[in-house]
Each structure stands twice: as C-alpha cells, then as structure tokens.
Amino acid sequence: MEKHYNTLKELHNAFDAATTEEQKNAIRADYKKFEKELESQGRAFSRIFWLYEASREKENNLIDLNGDGLWSNDADLLIKDFRDCKIKEFTYSSTWSNANEIAWEFIKNGCTLKGMTMINTTKKIFSESYDQKPAYIFSID
C-alpha cells in the first residue's frame, strides 16, 4: 500500500510543479497507468488502497472507516478485503445512527474491539493541525 501511496504522492507533486500543458498531460497519462495498476491488483486491493490513501492524507496511522456509504451488509466483504490486503487493524469513527449495528457486524466477522483513540478529520483553517474525533479501534483476527 505504501509504495502505491508514494507513487500517487509523486504524481500529485509533479502535477503541482508542472508548468506546461504538455507536462500536465504526461502526468495525467501516468495517472491513468497508475489507476490501471491498482485495478490489476484486484477489487479488494483497489478498494482498500483508496481507504488507505484517505487516512494517510489526514495523517492517521490506521485506515479509518467513518461510516460514509458503509452498511451493515457490507461489513463481511470489507473485512475479507482487509484480510486479503493483510490489514490487521482499523478505526471506525462513524456517528451515524446505525454505527453500533455495523460495529457488531465487524465483531461477528472476526474483529475484536481493542479500545478507542482520537483520529484526525479535517485540517483546521490557517493551521497545520487537524480537528479530531473519537474512533473505535478494531483488530482483525
């Protein structure tokens, strides 16, 4: 995951530094190749990579599931994808009304609730720090 994340960061940095449309088009083409490389790793890898990327961009140590688009019947496939990608822990920070039901689905699918932590959410305006909120820490057995 980290290798792919670093490649994506390099593409973003190169695009930001590009001064001509020709350079930008070359980077866009490289990005298309990057997307195809992700897809070639399989559905699970691609899905988990984008969760990984979102968490890394917020400087979180673990992939965070915040509840967006996550339903209780998705939990078993998500945990399978985590296992396939050798992810051993994640955080769950949903504040949706069905958050407890989804957390229960994680447990039913072989996860253990280890405790809680604070995770970064959005970057504060005119600051290098982040707003934070509490999240459950789950390990994947």
LINGIZI-V509949 format. One record per helix or strand of 2 or more residues. SS is the DSSP state (helix for helix, strand for strand). FROM is the first residue (numbers start at 1). TO is the last residue. If there is no record, write none. Layout:
ss=SS from=FROM to=TO
ss=SS from=FROM to=TO
//
This chain:
ss=helix from=2 to=17
ss=helix from=21 to=40
ss=helix from=43 to=57
ss=strand from=63 to=65
ss=helix from=72 to=84
ss=strand from=89 to=92
ss=helix from=99 to=108
ss=strand from=111 to=123
ss=strand from=130 to=140
//
